[in-house]
Amino acid sequence: MSTLNPSSGSIATSGLSGALKTFVQEASVLVQALLNPGKILQEVEQMRVLLVAANAAEATDPVRAAALRTRAARIGLN
């Protein structure tokens, strides 16, 4: 006899379904990155330029430096 009630079984199934969906999405992103390494390199270079600019602006304009770091952190997330 199972100690799980019917609602916990459905929660486990939806959790497994969500995990599988996330895994498929992540695998798709990985495959795209492997098939298009130039895009990854371009994004890394953009991030580096923004971070260098942020470091240069830190002493005189910390708000701008924070905004540049935020922009750098969001590259590639779309």
HTML snippet that shows the backbone in 3Dmol.js (N, CA, C, O; Angstrom):
<script src="https://3Dmol.org/build/3Dmol-min.js"></script>
<div id="view" style="width:600px;height:400px;position:relative"></div>
<script>
const pdb = `
ATOM      1  N   MET A   1       0.840  -1.176   0.000  1.00  0.00           N
ATOM      2  CA  MET A   1       0.000   0.000   0.000  1.00  0.00           C
ATOM      3  C   MET A   1       0.882   1.236   0.000  1.00  0.00           C
ATOM      4  O   MET A   1       1.848   1.323   0.758  1.00  0.00           O
ATOM      5  N   SER A   2       0.544   2.187  -0.854  1.00  0.00           N
ATOM      6  CA  SER A   2       1.339   3.390  -0.992  1.00  0.00           C
ATOM      7  C   SER A   2       1.013   4.387   0.110  1.00  0.00           C
ATOM      8  O   SER A   2      -0.143   4.537   0.506  1.00  0.00           O
ATOM      9  N   THR A   3       2.032   5.057   0.592  1.00  0.00           N
ATOM     10  CA  THR A   3       1.801   6.098   1.593  1.00  0.00           C
ATOM     11  C   THR A   3       1.545   7.450   0.952  1.00  0.00           C
ATOM     12  O   THR A   3       1.222   8.420   1.638  1.00  0.00           O
ATOM     13  N   LEU A   4       1.688   7.512  -0.359  1.00  0.00           N
ATOM     14  CA  LEU A   4       1.428   8.768  -1.065  1.00  0.00           C
ATOM     15  C   LEU A   4      -0.049   8.898  -1.367  1.00  0.00           C
ATOM     16  O   LEU A   4      -0.689   7.941  -1.804  1.00  0.00           O
ATOM     17  N   ASN A   5      -0.584  10.072  -1.135  1.00  0.00           N
ATOM     18  CA  ASN A   5      -1.968  10.295  -1.541  1.00  0.00           C
ATOM     19  C   ASN A   5      -1.975  10.730  -3.007  1.00  0.00           C
ATOM     20  O   ASN A   5      -0.920  11.101  -3.522  1.00  0.00           O
ATOM     21  N   PRO A   6      -3.088  10.704  -3.686  1.00  0.00           N
ATOM     22  CA  PRO A   6      -3.144  11.015  -5.119  1.00  0.00           C
ATOM     23  C   PRO A   6      -2.599  12.390  -5.470  1.00  0.00           C
ATOM     24  O   PRO A   6      -1.987  12.552  -6.525  1.00  0.00           O
ATOM     25  N   SER A   7      -2.805  13.388  -4.609  1.00  0.00           N
ATOM     26  CA  SER A   7      -2.322  14.729  -4.948  1.00  0.00           C
ATOM     27  C   SER A   7      -0.803  14.783  -4.945  1.00  0.00           C
ATOM     28  O   SER A   7      -0.227  15.497  -5.766  1.00  0.00           O
ATOM     29  N   SER A   8      -0.117  14.048  -4.044  1.00  0.00           N
ATOM     30  CA  SER A   8       1.344  14.083  -4.082  1.00  0.00           C
ATOM     31  C   SER A   8       1.888  13.391  -5.310  1.00  0.00           C
ATOM     32  O   SER A   8       2.961  13.752  -5.794  1.00  0.00           O
ATOM     33  N   GLY A   9       1.180  12.410  -5.824  1.00  0.00           N
ATOM     34  CA  GLY A   9       1.612  11.774  -7.068  1.00  0.00           C
ATOM     35  C   GLY A   9       1.543  12.730  -8.239  1.00  0.00           C
ATOM     36  O   GLY A   9       2.435  12.736  -9.087  1.00  0.00           O
ATOM     37  N   SER A  10       0.494  13.540  -8.298  1.00  0.00           N
ATOM     38  CA  SER A  10       0.379  14.499  -9.400  1.00  0.00           C
ATOM     39  C   SER A  10       1.406  15.611  -9.265  1.00  0.00           C
ATOM     40  O   SER A  10       1.902  16.115 -10.272  1.00  0.00           O
ATOM     41  N   ILE A  11       1.730  16.000  -8.052  1.00  0.00           N
ATOM     42  CA  ILE A  11       2.765  17.014  -7.835  1.00  0.00           C
ATOM     43  C   ILE A  11       4.114  16.470  -8.293  1.00  0.00           C
ATOM     44  O   ILE A  11       4.886  17.180  -8.938  1.00  0.00           O
ATOM     45  N   ALA A  12       4.397  15.221  -7.965  1.00  0.00           N
ATOM     46  CA  ALA A  12       5.662  14.619  -8.390  1.00  0.00           C
ATOM     47  C   ALA A  12       5.741  14.524  -9.908  1.00  0.00           C
ATOM     48  O   ALA A  12       6.802  14.755 -10.489  1.00  0.00           O
ATOM     49  N   THR A  13       4.629  14.186 -10.554  1.00  0.00           N
ATOM     50  CA  THR A  13       4.603  14.092 -12.010  1.00  0.00           C
ATOM     51  C   THR A  13       4.829  15.457 -12.645  1.00  0.00           C
ATOM     52  O   THR A  13       5.592  15.574 -13.604  1.00  0.00           O
ATOM     53  N   SER A  14       4.171  16.493 -12.120  1.00  0.00           N
ATOM     54  CA  SER A  14       4.354  17.828 -12.691  1.00  0.00           C
ATOM     55  C   SER A  14       5.767  18.327 -12.422  1.00  0.00           C
ATOM     56  O   SER A  14       6.334  19.042 -13.248  1.00  0.00           O
ATOM     57  N   GLY A  15       6.339  17.965 -11.290  1.00  0.00           N
ATOM     58  CA  GLY A  15       7.722  18.341 -10.991  1.00  0.00           C
ATOM     59  C   GLY A  15       8.685  17.684 -11.960  1.00  0.00           C
ATOM     60  O   GLY A  15       9.626  18.321 -12.435  1.00  0.00           O
ATOM     61  N   LEU A  16       8.455  16.415 -12.255  1.00  0.00           N
ATOM     62  CA  LEU A  16       9.298  15.688 -13.208  1.00  0.00           C
ATOM     63  C   LEU A  16       9.141  16.284 -14.602  1.00  0.00           C
ATOM     64  O   LEU A  16      10.120  16.435 -15.333  1.00  0.00           O
ATOM     65  N   SER A  17       7.918  16.617 -14.964  1.00  0.00           N
ATOM     66  CA  SER A  17       7.653  17.225 -16.268  1.00  0.00           C
ATOM     67  C   SER A  17       8.369  18.568 -16.391  1.00  0.00           C
ATOM     68  O   SER A  17       8.972  18.857 -17.424  1.00  0.00           O
ATOM     69  N   GLY A  18       8.306  19.380 -15.350  1.00  0.00           N
ATOM     70  CA  GLY A  18       8.988  20.678 -15.349  1.00  0.00           C
ATOM     71  C   GLY A  18      10.494  20.522 -15.439  1.00  0.00           C
ATOM     72  O   GLY A  18      11.162  21.273 -16.150  1.00  0.00           O
ATOM     73  N   ALA A  19      11.028  19.545 -14.717  1.00  0.00           N
ATOM     74  CA  ALA A  19      12.468  19.300 -14.755  1.00  0.00           C
ATOM     75  C   ALA A  19      12.907  18.844 -16.139  1.00  0.00           C
ATOM     76  O   ALA A  19      13.955  19.258 -16.636  1.00  0.00           O
ATOM     77  N   LEU A  20      12.100  17.988 -16.758  1.00  0.00           N
ATOM     78  CA  LEU A  20      12.426  17.509 -18.102  1.00  0.00           C
ATOM     79  C   LEU A  20      12.374  18.654 -19.106  1.00  0.00           C
ATOM     80  O   LEU A  20      13.231  18.752 -19.984  1.00  0.00           O
ATOM     81  N   LYS A  21      11.378  19.511 -18.979  1.00  0.00           N
ATOM     82  CA  LYS A  21      11.262  20.670 -19.875  1.00  0.00           C
ATOM     83  C   LYS A  21      12.478  21.587 -19.725  1.00  0.00           C
ATOM     84  O   LYS A  21      13.031  22.054 -20.721  1.00  0.00           O
ATOM     85  N   THR A  22      12.886  21.841 -18.501  1.00  0.00           N
ATOM     86  CA  THR A  22      14.062  22.674 -18.251  1.00  0.00           C
ATOM     87  C   THR A  22      15.308  22.029 -18.832  1.00  0.00           C
ATOM     88  O   THR A  22      16.135  22.717 -19.429  1.00  0.00           O
ATOM     89  N   PHE A  23      15.455  20.735 -18.669  1.00  0.00           N
ATOM     90  CA  PHE A  23      16.604  20.022 -19.212  1.00  0.00           C
ATOM     91  C   PHE A  23      16.662  20.158 -20.732  1.00  0.00           C
ATOM     92  O   PHE A  23      17.730  20.400 -21.295  1.00  0.00           O
ATOM     93  N   VAL A  24      15.525  20.005 -21.391  1.00  0.00           N
ATOM     94  CA  VAL A  24      15.471  20.121 -22.855  1.00  0.00           C
ATOM     95  C   VAL A  24      15.841  21.540 -23.287  1.00  0.00           C
ATOM     96  O   VAL A  24      16.577  21.717 -24.258  1.00  0.00           O
ATOM     97  N   GLN A  25      15.344  22.541 -22.581  1.00  0.00           N
ATOM     98  CA  GLN A  25      15.675  23.927 -22.916  1.00  0.00           C
ATOM     99  C   GLN A  25      17.170  24.185 -22.760  1.00  0.00           C
ATOM    100  O   GLN A  25      17.789  24.806 -23.625  1.00  0.00           O
ATOM    101  N   GLU A  26      17.748  23.715 -21.669  1.00  0.00           N
ATOM    102  CA  GLU A  26      19.177  23.907 -21.432  1.00  0.00           C
ATOM    103  C   GLU A  26      20.017  23.176 -22.479  1.00  0.00           C
ATOM    104  O   GLU A  26      21.028  23.700 -22.946  1.00  0.00           O
ATOM    105  N   ALA A  27      19.600  21.978 -22.842  1.00  0.00           N
ATOM    106  CA  ALA A  27      20.322  21.225 -23.873  1.00  0.00           C
ATOM    107  C   ALA A  27      20.257  21.953 -25.211  1.00  0.00           C
ATOM    108  O   ALA A  27      21.236  21.970 -25.957  1.00  0.00           O
ATOM    109  N   SER A  28      19.118  22.550 -25.513  1.00  0.00           N
ATOM    110  CA  SER A  28      18.968  23.307 -26.749  1.00  0.00           C
ATOM    111  C   SER A  28      19.903  24.509 -26.780  1.00  0.00           C
ATOM    112  O   SER A  28      20.530  24.781 -27.804  1.00  0.00           O
ATOM    113  N   VAL A  29      20.000  25.226 -25.670  1.00  0.00           N
ATOM    114  CA  VAL A  29      20.901  26.378 -25.589  1.00  0.00           C
ATOM    115  C   VAL A  29      22.349  25.924 -25.759  1.00  0.00           C
ATOM    116  O   VAL A  29      23.130  26.580 -26.448  1.00  0.00           O
ATOM    117  N   LEU A  30      22.703  24.817 -25.143  1.00  0.00           N
ATOM    118  CA  LEU A  30      24.065  24.289 -25.272  1.00  0.00           C
ATOM    119  C   LEU A  30      24.379  23.929 -26.714  1.00  0.00           C
ATOM    120  O   LEU A  30      25.455  24.262 -27.211  1.00  0.00           O
ATOM    121  N   VAL A  31      23.472  23.265 -27.387  1.00  0.00           N
ATOM    122  CA  VAL A  31      23.685  22.885 -28.783  1.00  0.00           C
ATOM    123  C   VAL A  31      23.847  24.136 -29.645  1.00  0.00           C
ATOM    124  O   VAL A  31      24.732  24.186 -30.499  1.00  0.00           O
ATOM    125  N   GLN A  32      23.007  25.138 -29.433  1.00  0.00           N
ATOM    126  CA  GLN A  32      23.122  26.384 -30.195  1.00  0.00           C
ATOM    127  C   GLN A  32      24.470  27.049 -29.956  1.00  0.00           C
ATOM    128  O   GLN A  32      25.070  27.578 -30.892  1.00  0.00           O
ATOM    129  N   ALA A  33      24.952  27.030 -28.726  1.00  0.00           N
ATOM    130  CA  ALA A  33      26.250  27.626 -28.413  1.00  0.00           C
ATOM    131  C   ALA A  33      27.383  26.861 -29.102  1.00  0.00           C
ATOM    132  O   ALA A  33      28.332  27.463 -29.602  1.00  0.00           O
ATOM    133  N   LEU A  34      27.275  25.551 -29.122  1.00  0.00           N
ATOM    134  CA  LEU A  34      28.315  24.747 -29.762  1.00  0.00           C
ATOM    135  C   LEU A  34      28.313  24.918 -31.279  1.00  0.00           C
ATOM    136  O   LEU A  34      29.363  24.850 -31.918  1.00  0.00           O
ATOM    137  N   LEU A  35      27.137  25.139 -31.849  1.00  0.00           N
ATOM    138  CA  LEU A  35      27.039  25.312 -33.292  1.00  0.00           C
ATOM    139  C   LEU A  35      27.383  26.732 -33.741  1.00  0.00           C
ATOM    140  O   LEU A  35      27.617  26.963 -34.927  1.00  0.00           O
ATOM    141  N   ASN A  36      27.415  27.678 -32.813  1.00  0.00           N
ATOM    142  CA  ASN A  36      27.657  29.067 -33.158  1.00  0.00           C
ATOM    143  C   ASN A  36      28.639  29.705 -32.170  1.00  0.00           C
ATOM    144  O   ASN A  36      28.258  30.614 -31.433  1.00  0.00           O
ATOM    145  N   PRO A  37      29.902  29.243 -32.140  1.00  0.00           N
ATOM    146  CA  PRO A  37      30.851  29.765 -31.154  1.00  0.00           C
ATOM    147  C   PRO A  37      31.198  31.236 -31.377  1.00  0.00           C
ATOM    148  O   PRO A  37      31.565  31.927 -30.426  1.00  0.00           O
ATOM    149  N   GLY A  38      31.089  31.728 -32.605  1.00  0.00           N
ATOM    150  CA  GLY A  38      31.386  33.130 -32.872  1.00  0.00           C
ATOM    151  C   GLY A  38      30.478  34.069 -32.103  1.00  0.00           C
ATOM    152  O   GLY A  38      30.914  35.126 -31.647  1.00  0.00           O
ATOM    153  N   LYS A  39      29.217  33.687 -31.957  1.00  0.00           N
ATOM    154  CA  LYS A  39      28.266  34.511 -31.211  1.00  0.00           C
ATOM    155  C   LYS A  39      28.668  34.590 -29.740  1.00  0.00           C
ATOM    156  O   LYS A  39      28.602  35.656 -29.128  1.00  0.00           O
ATOM    157  N   ILE A  40      29.077  33.473 -29.188  1.00  0.00           N
ATOM    158  CA  ILE A  40      29.501  33.443 -27.782  1.00  0.00           C
ATOM    159  C   ILE A  40      30.719  34.336 -27.587  1.00  0.00           C
ATOM    160  O   ILE A  40      30.783  35.105 -26.628  1.00  0.00           O
ATOM    161  N   LEU A  41      31.684  34.233 -28.496  1.00  0.00           N
ATOM    162  CA  LEU A  41      32.891  35.056 -28.390  1.00  0.00           C
ATOM    163  C   LEU A  41      32.550  36.542 -28.502  1.00  0.00           C
ATOM    164  O   LEU A  41      33.120  37.364 -27.784  1.00  0.00           O
ATOM    165  N   GLN A  42      31.634  36.886 -29.390  1.00  0.00           N
ATOM    166  CA  GLN A  42      31.209  38.272 -29.550  1.00  0.00           C
ATOM    167  C   GLN A  42      30.549  38.787 -28.265  1.00  0.00           C
ATOM    168  O   GLN A  42      30.813  39.910 -27.835  1.00  0.00           O
ATOM    169  N   GLU A  43      29.704  37.974 -27.665  1.00  0.00           N
ATOM    170  CA  GLU A  43      29.041  38.378 -26.424  1.00  0.00           C
ATOM    171  C   GLU A  43      30.046  38.559 -25.290  1.00  0.00           C
ATOM    172  O   GLU A  43      29.925  39.491 -24.495  1.00  0.00           O
ATOM    173  N   VAL A  44      31.025  37.682 -25.212  1.00  0.00           N
ATOM    174  CA  VAL A  44      32.052  37.798 -24.172  1.00  0.00           C
ATOM    175  C   VAL A  44      32.858  39.078 -24.379  1.00  0.00           C
ATOM    176  O   VAL A  44      33.183  39.770 -23.414  1.00  0.00           O
ATOM    177  N   GLU A  45      33.176  39.393 -25.620  1.00  0.00           N
ATOM    178  CA  GLU A  45      33.921  40.619 -25.911  1.00  0.00           C
ATOM    179  C   GLU A  45      33.094  41.851 -25.533  1.00  0.00           C
ATOM    180  O   GLU A  45      33.635  42.806 -24.974  1.00  0.00           O
ATOM    181  N   GLN A  46      31.797  41.843 -25.828  1.00  0.00           N
ATOM    182  CA  GLN A  46      30.930  42.962 -25.438  1.00  0.00           C
ATOM    183  C   GLN A  46      30.907  43.122 -23.918  1.00  0.00           C
ATOM    184  O   GLN A  46      30.965  44.236 -23.399  1.00  0.00           O
ATOM    185  N   MET A  47      30.821  42.006 -23.224  1.00  0.00           N
ATOM    186  CA  MET A  47      30.817  42.051 -21.767  1.00  0.00           C
ATOM    187  C   MET A  47      32.129  42.614 -21.234  1.00  0.00           C
ATOM    188  O   MET A  47      32.131  43.417 -20.302  1.00  0.00           O
ATOM    189  N   ARG A  48      33.236  42.196 -21.822  1.00  0.00           N
ATOM    190  CA  ARG A  48      34.549  42.675 -21.381  1.00  0.00           C
ATOM    191  C   ARG A  48      34.667  44.184 -21.572  1.00  0.00           C
ATOM    192  O   ARG A  48      35.141  44.887 -20.680  1.00  0.00           O
ATOM    193  N   VAL A  49      34.238  44.683 -22.729  1.00  0.00           N
ATOM    194  CA  VAL A  49      34.302  46.123 -23.005  1.00  0.00           C
ATOM    195  C   VAL A  49      33.475  46.892 -21.977  1.00  0.00           C
ATOM    196  O   VAL A  49      33.927  47.912 -21.456  1.00  0.00           O
ATOM    197  N   LEU A  50      32.279  46.414 -21.686  1.00  0.00           N
ATOM    198  CA  LEU A  50      31.432  47.089 -20.699  1.00  0.00           C
ATOM    199  C   LEU A  50      32.047  47.056 -19.304  1.00  0.00           C
ATOM    200  O   LEU A  50      31.970  48.039 -18.568  1.00  0.00           O
ATOM    201  N   LEU A  51      32.648  45.945 -18.943  1.00  0.00           N
ATOM    202  CA  LEU A  51      33.260  45.841 -17.612  1.00  0.00           C
ATOM    203  C   LEU A  51      34.502  46.719 -17.487  1.00  0.00           C
ATOM    204  O   LEU A  51      34.744  47.301 -16.430  1.00  0.00           O
ATOM    205  N   VAL A  52      35.291  46.819 -18.561  1.00  0.00           N
ATOM    206  CA  VAL A  52      36.457  47.719 -18.543  1.00  0.00           C
ATOM    207  C   VAL A  52      35.978  49.160 -18.385  1.00  0.00           C
ATOM    208  O   VAL A  52      36.555  49.928 -17.615  1.00  0.00           O
ATOM    209  N   ALA A  53      34.919  49.527 -19.115  1.00  0.00           N
ATOM    210  CA  ALA A  53      34.363  50.878 -18.996  1.00  0.00           C
ATOM    211  C   ALA A  53      33.820  51.119 -17.581  1.00  0.00           C
ATOM    212  O   ALA A  53      33.974  52.210 -17.030  1.00  0.00           O
ATOM    213  N   ALA A  54      33.197  50.113 -17.008  1.00  0.00           N
ATOM    214  CA  ALA A  54      32.672  50.243 -15.646  1.00  0.00           C
ATOM    215  C   ALA A  54      33.797  50.441 -14.642  1.00  0.00           C
ATOM    216  O   ALA A  54      33.682  51.263 -13.733  1.00  0.00           O
ATOM    217  N   ASN A  55      34.864  49.705 -14.798  1.00  0.00           N
ATOM    218  CA  ASN A  55      36.006  49.865 -13.888  1.00  0.00           C
ATOM    219  C   ASN A  55      36.620  51.250 -14.015  1.00  0.00           C
ATOM    220  O   ASN A  55      37.032  51.840 -13.016  1.00  0.00           O
ATOM    221  N   ALA A  56      36.686  51.776 -15.237  1.00  0.00           N
ATOM    222  CA  ALA A  56      37.251  53.110 -15.447  1.00  0.00           C
ATOM    223  C   ALA A  56      36.340  54.187 -14.848  1.00  0.00           C
ATOM    224  O   ALA A  56      36.838  55.204 -14.364  1.00  0.00           O
ATOM    225  N   ALA A  57      35.047  53.991 -14.869  1.00  0.00           N
ATOM    226  CA  ALA A  57      34.097  54.987 -14.380  1.00  0.00           C
ATOM    227  C   ALA A  57      33.830  54.879 -12.885  1.00  0.00           C
ATOM    228  O   ALA A  57      33.215  55.775 -12.307  1.00  0.00           O
ATOM    229  N   GLU A  58      34.268  53.825 -12.261  1.00  0.00           N
ATOM    230  CA  GLU A  58      33.913  53.557 -10.857  1.00  0.00           C
ATOM    231  C   GLU A  58      34.249  54.722  -9.926  1.00  0.00           C
ATOM    232  O   GLU A  58      33.424  55.095  -9.092  1.00  0.00           O
ATOM    233  N   ALA A  59      35.427  55.295 -10.051  1.00  0.00           N
ATOM    234  CA  ALA A  59      35.851  56.343  -9.118  1.00  0.00           C
ATOM    235  C   ALA A  59      35.065  57.637  -9.300  1.00  0.00           C
ATOM    236  O   ALA A  59      34.746  58.307  -8.317  1.00  0.00           O
ATOM    237  N   THR A  60      34.752  57.992 -10.523  1.00  0.00           N
ATOM    238  CA  THR A  60      34.095  59.272 -10.779  1.00  0.00           C
ATOM    239  C   THR A  60      32.582  59.172 -10.883  1.00  0.00           C
ATOM    240  O   THR A  60      31.880  60.134 -10.571  1.00  0.00           O
ATOM    241  N   ASP A  61      32.068  58.033 -11.311  1.00  0.00           N
ATOM    242  CA  ASP A  61      30.625  57.903 -11.520  1.00  0.00           C
ATOM    243  C   ASP A  61      30.168  56.477 -11.182  1.00  0.00           C
ATOM    244  O   ASP A  61      29.947  55.664 -12.080  1.00  0.00           O
ATOM    245  N   PRO A  62      30.028  56.181  -9.891  1.00  0.00           N
ATOM    246  CA  PRO A  62      29.660  54.823  -9.487  1.00  0.00           C
ATOM    247  C   PRO A  62      28.283  54.369  -9.995  1.00  0.00           C
ATOM    248  O   PRO A  62      28.066  53.175 -10.201  1.00  0.00           O
ATOM    249  N   VAL A  63      27.362  55.303 -10.195  1.00  0.00           N
ATOM    250  CA  VAL A  63      26.035  54.937 -10.702  1.00  0.00           C
ATOM    251  C   VAL A  63      26.158  54.445 -12.138  1.00  0.00           C
ATOM    252  O   VAL A  63      25.558  53.434 -12.502  1.00  0.00           O
ATOM    253  N   ARG A  64      26.931  55.153 -12.954  1.00  0.00           N
ATOM    254  CA  ARG A  64      27.151  54.735 -14.345  1.00  0.00           C
ATOM    255  C   ARG A  64      27.876  53.383 -14.379  1.00  0.00           C
ATOM    256  O   ARG A  64      27.549  52.514 -15.188  1.00  0.00           O
ATOM    257  N   ALA A  65      28.859  53.220 -13.495  1.00  0.00           N
ATOM    258  CA  ALA A  65      29.598  51.958 -13.444  1.00  0.00           C
ATOM    259  C   ALA A  65      28.650  50.796 -13.123  1.00  0.00           C
ATOM    260  O   ALA A  65      28.759  49.721 -13.715  1.00  0.00           O
ATOM    261  N   ALA A  66      27.737  51.012 -12.200  1.00  0.00           N
ATOM    262  CA  ALA A  66      26.771  49.963 -11.851  1.00  0.00           C
ATOM    263  C   ALA A  66      25.863  49.656 -13.036  1.00  0.00           C
ATOM    264  O   ALA A  66      25.542  48.496 -13.294  1.00  0.00           O
ATOM    265  N   ALA A  67      25.452  50.696 -13.754  1.00  0.00           N
ATOM    266  CA  ALA A  67      24.587  50.488 -14.925  1.00  0.00           C
ATOM    267  C   ALA A  67      25.331  49.703 -16.007  1.00  0.00           C
ATOM    268  O   ALA A  67      24.747  48.832 -16.651  1.00  0.00           O
ATOM    269  N   LEU A  68      26.605  50.005 -16.208  1.00  0.00           N
ATOM    270  CA  LEU A  68      27.399  49.271 -17.206  1.00  0.00           C
ATOM    271  C   LEU A  68      27.554  47.803 -16.808  1.00  0.00           C
ATOM    272  O   LEU A  68      27.484  46.913 -17.656  1.00  0.00           O
ATOM    273  N   ARG A  69      27.763  47.559 -15.525  1.00  0.00           N
ATOM    274  CA  ARG A  69      27.883  46.168 -15.057  1.00  0.00           C
ATOM    275  C   ARG A  69      26.567  45.413 -15.234  1.00  0.00           C
ATOM    276  O   ARG A  69      26.561  44.231 -15.578  1.00  0.00           O
ATOM    277  N   THR A  70      25.466  46.101 -14.998  1.00  0.00           N
ATOM    278  CA  THR A  70      24.154  45.480 -15.188  1.00  0.00           C
ATOM    279  C   THR A  70      23.951  45.116 -16.654  1.00  0.00           C
ATOM    280  O   THR A  70      23.481  44.020 -16.963  1.00  0.00           O
ATOM    281  N   ARG A  71      24.302  46.027 -17.557  1.00  0.00           N
ATOM    282  CA  ARG A  71      24.197  45.737 -18.996  1.00  0.00           C
ATOM    283  C   ARG A  71      25.075  44.549 -19.367  1.00  0.00           C
ATOM    284  O   ARG A  71      24.663  43.678 -20.133  1.00  0.00           O
ATOM    285  N   ALA A  72      26.288  44.518 -18.818  1.00  0.00           N
ATOM    286  CA  ALA A  72      27.197  43.403 -19.132  1.00  0.00           C
ATOM    287  C   ALA A  72      26.630  42.076 -18.646  1.00  0.00           C
ATOM    288  O   ALA A  72      26.776  41.051 -19.312  1.00  0.00           O
ATOM    289  N   ALA A  73      25.990  42.097 -17.498  1.00  0.00           N
ATOM    290  CA  ALA A  73      25.442  40.862 -16.929  1.00  0.00           C
ATOM    291  C   ALA A  73      24.263  40.326 -17.727  1.00  0.00           C
ATOM    292  O   ALA A  73      23.982  39.128 -17.684  1.00  0.00           O
ATOM    293  N   ARG A  74      23.569  41.198 -18.454  1.00  0.00           N
ATOM    294  CA  ARG A  74      22.386  40.773 -19.198  1.00  0.00           C
ATOM    295  C   ARG A  74      22.673  40.346 -20.625  1.00  0.00           C
ATOM    296  O   ARG A  74      21.774  39.862 -21.312  1.00  0.00           O
ATOM    297  N   ILE A  75      23.885  40.511 -21.080  1.00  0.00           N
ATOM    298  CA  ILE A  75      24.220  40.108 -22.453  1.00  0.00           C
ATOM    299  C   ILE A  75      24.068  38.593 -22.580  1.00  0.00           C
ATOM    300  O   ILE A  75      24.547  37.838 -21.734  1.00  0.00           O
ATOM    301  N   GLY A  76      23.413  38.171 -23.620  1.00  0.00           N
ATOM    302  CA  GLY A  76      23.233  36.752 -23.877  1.00  0.00           C
ATOM    303  C   GLY A  76      22.033  36.117 -23.204  1.00  0.00           C
ATOM    304  O   GLY A  76      21.787  34.923 -23.376  1.00  0.00           O
ATOM    305  N   LEU A  77      21.287  36.894 -22.444  1.00  0.00           N
ATOM    306  CA  LEU A  77      20.134  36.325 -21.740  1.00  0.00           C
ATOM    307  C   LEU A  77      18.858  36.326 -22.556  1.00  0.00           C
ATOM    308  O   LEU A  77      17.871  35.715 -22.148  1.00  0.00           O
ATOM    309  N   ASN A  78      18.851  36.983 -23.680  1.00  0.00           N
ATOM    310  CA  ASN A  78      17.615  37.062 -24.457  1.00  0.00           C
ATOM    311  C   ASN A  78      17.451  35.898 -25.372  1.00  0.00           C
ATOM    312  O   ASN A  78      16.458  35.817 -26.095  1.00  0.00           O
TER     313      ASN A  78
END
`;
const viewer = $3Dmol.createViewer("view");
viewer.addModel(pdb, "pdb");
viewer.setStyle({}, {cartoon: {color: "spectrum"}});
viewer.zoomTo();
viewer.render();
</script>
